[in-house]
Amino acid sequence: MKGLGAIILLVVFFTFLLLTLGVPDLPIGRQLYGLFGVAESDYPVLGIGVTTLVSAVLNGVFYGVIAWLIFTFGVKRFVKL
C-alpha cells in the first residue's frame, strides 16, 4: 500500500502540471508564485514561459500532496475498521 500513495502523488502531480500548462491561470499556483515576490516573466524555458512553468510545478506539488494526504488518511481509516 505504501507504493500506491507515491503513484497517486505522481499521477496527480503530472495531471495538474499538464493541466496548468494548458490553463495557466489555474488557482493556487499563480498565487503561490506571487508570494515569492518574484517578478513575472515570459522568458521561455523549454518553450514555456517561466511564470507558467513555475506555476504548473507549484500546482502539481500542491494538489499532489493534497491527494496523497487524502489517500493516506483514507487508507488508515478504512484499514482499522
N, C-alpha and C positions, 0 to 999 in steps of 0.2 A: 504493500500500500504506500510506502514512503516514496517510491519512484514515481507513482502515479501523480502525486502532488507536484513534482518537478515538471512532469509532462504537461499538466494543466497550466502551470505558470508559463511555460514556454509557448504553448499554443495560444493562450490569451495575449501574451506579450506580442507575438508576431501578428496576430489578428489586429490588435489595436495599432501596432506600428504601421501596418499597411493601410488600415482604415484612415489613420490620421494623415498619411501621405496623400490620400485622395481627398480628404476633407480636413484641411489644415486648421480650421477653427474649432475642432472637436474639443469640448471642455476638458479641462484641468491642465493639460499640457502647456497651453499658451499662458495660463495664469501662473503656473509654477515657473515657467521661463521668465515671466515678468518679475517674480520675487527675487530672482538672482541679480536683478539690476543691470543686466547686460543689454546693450542696445540691439534692437532688431536689425538683421542683416539679410540681404538676399544673395550674399556671396555663395556661389554654387560649390557644394561638396558632393561628388558623385552625381552631379546634375540636379541636385536638390538644394534649395536654399537652406542656409544654416539654421535659421529660426524654425522652419518647418521640420527639419531633421531632428533637432533637439526636442522640439515639442512632441514629435512622434515617439521618440525614445522615452520621454517622460511619461507619456500616456501609456505606453506599453508596460513600463515598470509599475506605474501606479495601479492600473487595472489588473495586471498580472498578479501583483501581491494581494490585492483585494480578493481575487478569485481563489488564490491559493489559501488565504486565511479562511474563507468561507468553506472551501473543501476540507481543510484540515479540521476545523472545529465541527463541521457536519459529520465527518467520519468518526471523530471521537465521541460525539453524542450518540450516534446510532450503533457503534460497536459496543458501547457499555449497556445498551438496552438489551 
